[in-house]
Amino acid sequence: MATLTIRNIDDQVKARLRINAAQHGVSMEEEVRQTLTRAVMSPANDPDSRGLATRIRDTMAELNIKGFELEIPPREPIRDPPDFSGFFETKRSTPRASRQAANPADKSAAKQ
């Protein structure tokens, strides 16, 4: 761990740190460590936490690109929808009654 010395801290800031430390039940040094960690490691300070549009805008600003026009492709007529009329119909090769008649084991079980 590194050591950091901070000089010329405002008296009001030091007093507030002392009060916060007492409220949290830690030393003033620990309070300063926690406060610095929260401030520096917060997601708001992480450049990757920005949204995609913000990152693109910032990149364009860095490249000094003011704006550009995209070519709009020509519109084409709407296609006819596909025909699924025969897709969901199922045909049985043998009706249920004729299947039962074809199986003699079922007949003997039905008679008993």
C-alpha positions in Angstrom: 0.0 0.0 0.0 1.1 3.5 -0.7 1.3 6.5 1.6 -0.2 9.8 0.7 0.3 13.1 2.5 -2.1 15.9 1.9 -1.2 19.5 2.9 -3.3 22.6 3.2 -6.7 21.0 3.8 -9.4 23.5 4.7 -10.3 23.5 8.4 -14.0 23.0 7.6 -13.2 20.0 5.4 -11.1 18.5 8.2 -13.8 19.1 10.8 -16.4 17.5 8.6 -14.1 14.4 8.0 -13.7 14.1 11.8 -17.5 14.3 12.3 -18.1 11.7 9.5 -15.5 9.4 11.0 -17.1 9.6 14.5 -20.6 8.9 13.0 -19.2 5.8 11.1 -17.2 4.6 14.1 -13.8 4.7 12.3 -10.7 6.7 12.6 -10.4 9.9 10.6 -7.6 8.3 8.5 -9.9 5.4 7.7 -12.7 7.8 6.8 -10.4 9.6 4.4 -9.4 6.3 2.8 -13.0 5.2 2.3 -14.1 8.6 1.0 -11.2 8.7 -1.5 -11.9 5.1 -2.6 -15.6 5.9 -3.2 -14.8 9.1 -5.1 -12.2 7.6 -7.3 -13.6 4.1 -7.9 -17.2 5.2 -8.6 -18.7 4.1 -11.9 -19.2 7.7 -12.9 -15.4 8.1 -13.1 -15.0 5.0 -15.3 -14.8 6.0 -19.0 -16.3 2.7 -20.0 -19.4 3.3 -18.0 -20.6 5.9 -20.4 -23.3 4.9 -22.9 -22.5 3.9 -26.4 -24.0 7.1 -27.9 -21.9 9.3 -25.5 -18.7 7.4 -26.4 -19.4 7.9 -30.1 -20.2 11.6 -29.7 -17.0 12.1 -27.7 -14.9 10.2 -30.2 -16.4 12.3 -33.0 -15.6 15.5 -31.0 -12.0 14.3 -30.5 -11.7 13.8 -34.3 -13.3 17.2 -34.9 -16.0 15.7 -37.0 -19.0 18.0 -37.0 -21.4 15.8 -38.8 -21.9 13.7 -41.9 -24.6 12.5 -44.1 -25.4 8.8 -44.7 -26.7 7.7 -48.1 -30.3 6.5 -47.7 -30.9 3.4 -49.8 -33.7 3.5 -52.3 -37.0 2.0 -51.2 -38.3 -1.1 -52.9 -41.9 -2.4 -53.2 -43.1 -4.6 -50.3 -42.9 -8.3 -50.9 -46.0 -10.5 -50.9 -46.2 -12.5 -47.6 -45.4 -16.2 -47.9 -48.3 -18.6 -48.3 -48.5 -21.1 -45.4 -52.0 -22.4 -46.2 -51.0 -26.0 -46.6 -48.2 -26.0 -44.1 -50.1 -26.8 -40.9 -52.6 -29.2 -42.4 -51.9 -32.9 -41.5 -53.4 -35.8 -43.3 -53.9 -39.3 -41.7 -53.3 -42.2 -44.0 -55.6 -44.4 -42.0 -58.6 -43.3 -40.0 -58.6 -44.3 -36.3 -61.4 -46.9 -36.7 -59.6 -48.8 -39.4 -56.4 -48.8 -37.4 -58.1 -50.4 -34.5 -59.7 -53.0 -36.7 -56.3 -53.8 -38.2 -54.9 -54.7 -34.7 -56.4 -58.0 -33.5 -54.8 -57.7 -30.0 -56.9 -54.6 -29.4 -60.1 -56.5 -30.4 -59.5 -59.4 -28.0 -58.8 -56.9 -25.1 -62.0 -55.0 -25.9 -64.1 -58.2 -25.8 -62.9 -59.2 -22.4 
